[in-house]
Amino acid sequence: NVAAVPSSQDTLPPGPGHDLMVRVCSACHSPEIAANQRLSPQEWNSLVQNMSARGAVATDAEFDQITDYLARSFPRTATPPQ
C-alpha cells in the first residue's frame, strides 16, 4: 500500500476531461491553479485559448473537452442577473 500523497485527485473533481486537463495543463503549471478560479464558460474558453497560444499542446477537440471540464467543475459562483 502506497502512502497517500496530495495530488490533483484531491482538489480536482473527477469527470470527463479530468485526466486530459491534468496531462495538458501540468506540462507548464500545476493543474490545481484551476481549483482557485471560478469562471464562466466563456471565460474558461478564453483562458484555455490563451494557454493554447502560449504553447499548450492538444487538439481543438481536446481543448474543448478541457474547457467543458473546467466550466463544469469550477463555475462562476455568482450568476449575473438575466
Secondary structure, 3 states (H helix, E strand, C coil): CCCCCCCHHHHCCCCCCHHHHHHHHCCCCCHHHHHHCCECHHHHHHHHHHHHHCCCCCCHHHHHHHHHHHHHHCECCCCCCC
